[in-house]
Amino acid sequence: MNTVIERGASILDAVAEKARDQGLRVAAPRKPIKALSLAAFAAVEFPKREQLLGRLLHSQDLMMLFAARGIGKTHAALAVAFAVATGGIFLKWKATRPRKVLYLDGELPGPVLRERVAMHCPDGDDALAENFRVFTPDLLPDFEPLPDLATIEGQAQIDAAIEPDTALVILDNLSAWVRSGKENEAESWTMISDWLLILRRRGIAVLLVHHAGKNGEQRGTSKREDLLDTSIKLHRASDYDPKQGAAFIWNFSKFRHLFGDDAADLDVTMTVHDGRAKWAWKAAEETMAAKIKALAADGLSKSEIADELGVARSTVYRNLKKAEAEGKRETVSNNRYKD
C-alpha cells in the first residue's frame, strides 16, 4: 500500500513540476485520495445531517433561489435567514431550533439593506443577538473591492467571516460575489463549486441567491445546478397584477430530499404592514383550480382559459373534470338530507 501511495505522490509532483515549467500557477501538493472498505466506511462518524428549516433545508445542503429582477428573492432569502436564526417559521417550514446565520449581501446600499432587514426581523428575539450576522459592501473601506469568490483570495476573506458553529451562509447575489471567469462557461464554475463542497464537508449549508436569464431559468452555465440539492425558481403567475405587490409562484426546479406536498408549487404573497413583512401561501394547484373554475363560469372555452392563464389545455381539462366530479358528489350528499 505504501508503494502505491508513494508512486501516486511522485506522479502528482511530476505533473506540478511540468506545470511550473509552463509558467502555470500550481497549488500545494496534495495527498492521493484514499478509499475505504465497506466495513471502514460504515464506521466513519460523519457530521449528523440535521433539519435547519423543516424538510426544506438541512445542514450541508446547497440550495439556489433564483428569479428575475423585482420578484422578491432578497425578501424570501431574508425570511429564510431569520427563520433559521430564530427557530421560527417561513411559509410552511419550521426551524427545529435557532442556528447561526451569515447573510452576505453584495449589491444593496447599506441603508436599503437595513430597511429590508427591519421588515423581516422578528421583535424581541434574544437569539438574534448571537445568531444573525449581516454584511453589505458599504461596510468595506473606501476603494476596497468586494471579495471575488472565483479567486482563492476572495474565498479566504469569506472563510474568515464564517464563525464557528455557523449553520447557514447566504450569498445574495451570486453575480456580485463571483466576478471572474465567464458566466456561461462550465469551467469557470469549478473553483466556486470546490469551495462550496468544502463548506459542505464542514457541515455548513449554503443558499445562493441568483438572477434568472431571459429564458426564465437560472442565468449562466447549467453546471451550477448539478451540485445543488435544491433549486427554487420564483416567477410571476400569468395573470399577475402589479397591484398585488410581491406575489409569485414558488417552484422547485430541482429537489433531492423533498417528497409529496413538500415539493409542490406554492402561491406566495408578501404584504407590508407598518413597515413589517407578512407572508401568506397556499398550494399553487388550489389557486389554479379556482381561476379555471371562475373563467369557465364566465363562459370561456377550454382553449380560451388555457390562453388566458398560460397553461396547457390538459391542465384546464383536468381541473374542470375534477370540479365536475366534486360538484356531483356534493349534489348526491345534499340530496341525502332532502325529504
Residue pairs with C-beta under 8 A, 6 or more apart in sequence:
5 31
5 32
8 32
9 29
9 31
9 32
12 29
12 30
12 32
13 29
16 26
16 29
19 26
20 26
36 44
47 59
47 60
47 203
48 59
49 58
49 59
49 60
50 58
50 59
50 96
51 57
51 58
51 95
51 96
52 58
52 59
52 61
52 84
52 95
52 96
52 99
52 167
52 168
52 205
53 80
53 83
53 84
53 90
53 93
53 94
53 95
54 92
54 93
54 94
54 95
54 262
55 93
55 257
55 258
55 262
56 93
56 230
56 258
56 262
57 63
57 80
57 84
57 93
57 168
57 205
57 207
57 230
58 205
58 229
58 257
59 167
59 203
59 204
59 205
60 200
60 203
60 204
60 205
61 205
61 206
61 229
61 230
61 257
62 196
62 200
62 205
62 206
62 208
62 227
62 228
62 229
62 230
63 205
63 206
63 207
63 208
63 228
63 229
63 230
63 231
63 232
64 207
64 208
64 209
64 210
64 218
64 224
64 225
64 228
64 230
64 231
64 232
65 73
65 76
65 77
65 80
65 207
65 208
65 209
65 210
65 232
65 234
66 73
66 209
66 210
66 211
66 212
66 217
66 218
66 219
66 231
66 232
66 233
66 234
67 73
67 211
67 212
67 233
67 234
67 235
67 248
68 211
68 212
68 216
68 235
69 211
71 234
71 235
71 236
71 246
71 248
72 234
72 246
72 248
72 270
73 172
73 173
73 209
73 234
74 105
74 108
74 116
74 172
74 173
74 209
75 116
75 119
75 120
75 246
75 270
75 277
76 234
76 250
76 268
77 103
77 170
77 172
77 207
77 209
78 103
78 116
78 117
78 119
78 120
79 90
79 120
79 277
79 279
80 90
80 170
80 207
81 101
81 103
81 120
81 132
81 168
81 170
82 88
82 90
82 101
82 120
82 121
82 122
82 128
82 132
83 89
83 90
83 93
83 94
83 95
84 95
84 98
84 99
84 101
84 167
84 168
85 98
85 99
85 100
85 101
85 127
85 128
85 131
85 132
86 95
86 98
86 122
86 125
86 127
86 128
86 131
86 132
87 95
87 96
87 97
87 98
87 99
87 127
88 94
88 95
88 122
88 125
89 95
90 279
91 250
91 266
91 268
91 279
91 281
92 266
92 281
98 127
98 131
99 131
99 165
99 167
99 168
100 130
100 131
100 133
100 163
100 165
100 166
100 167
100 168
101 131
101 132
101 133
101 166
101 167
101 168
101 169
101 170
102 133
102 134
102 135
102 161
102 162
102 163
102 166
102 168
102 169
102 170
103 132
103 133
103 134
103 135
103 170
103 172
104 134
104 135
104 158
104 161
104 169
104 170
104 171
104 172
104 177
105 113
105 134
105 135
105 136
105 137
105 172
106 137
106 146
106 171
106 172
106 173
106 176
106 177
107 137
107 172
107 173
107 176
108 116
108 136
109 136
109 138
110 136
110 138
110 139
113 134
113 136
117 134
118 275
119 272
119 275
119 276
119 277
120 277
121 128
121 132
122 128
133 163
135 161
137 146
137 176
140 146
146 176
146 177
146 179
147 153
147 154
147 155
147 157
147 158
147 177
148 154
148 177
148 178
148 179
148 180
149 155
149 158
149 171
149 177
149 178
149 191
149 192
149 195
150 178
150 179
150 180
150 181
150 188
150 191
150 192
151 180
151 191
152 191
154 177
155 191
155 195
158 169
162 169
162 199
162 204
166 204
167 203
167 204
167 205
168 204
168 205
168 206
168 207
169 199
169 204
169 205
169 206
169 207
170 206
170 207
170 209
171 177
171 206
171 207
171 208
171 209
172 209
173 208
173 209
173 210
173 211
174 208
174 209
174 210
174 211
175 183
175 210
175 211
175 219
178 192
180 188
181 187
181 188
181 189
181 191
182 188
183 219
183 220
183 221
184 220
184 221
185 221
186 221
186 222
186 223
188 221
189 220
189 221
189 223
189 224
193 223
193 224
193 227
196 206
196 227
197 227
199 206
200 206
208 224
210 218
210 219
210 220
210 224
211 218
211 219
212 218
212 219
212 233
212 235
213 219
213 220
216 233
216 235
217 233
217 253
218 224
218 225
218 231
218 233
225 231
225 253
225 254
228 254
229 254
229 255
229 256
229 257
230 252
230 254
230 255
230 256
230 257
230 258
231 252
231 253
231 254
231 255
232 250
232 251
232 252
232 253
233 251
233 252
233 253
234 248
234 249
234 250
234 251
234 268
235 248
235 249
235 251
236 247
236 248
236 249
237 247
237 248
237 249
237 267
237 287
238 308
238 309
238 310
238 311
239 291
239 308
239 309
240 247
244 269
245 269
245 270
245 271
245 272
246 269
246 270
246 271
247 267
247 268
247 269
247 270
248 268
249 265
249 266
249 267
249 268
249 284
250 265
250 266
250 267
250 268
250 281
250 284
251 265
251 284
252 258
252 263
252 265
255 263
261 283
264 283
264 284
264 285
265 283
265 284
265 285
266 281
266 282
266 283
266 284
267 281
267 282
267 283
267 284
267 286
267 287
268 279
268 280
268 281
269 279
269 280
269 281
270 277
270 278
270 279
270 280
271 277
271 278
271 280
272 278
288 309
288 311
288 315
288 319
289 319
289 322
289 323
291 309
292 305
292 309
292 315
292 316
292 319
292 320
292 323
293 319
293 320
293 323
295 304
295 305
295 308
295 309
296 305
296 320
296 323
300 308
302 313
302 316
302 317
302 320
303 313
305 316
306 312
306 313
306 315
306 316
309 316
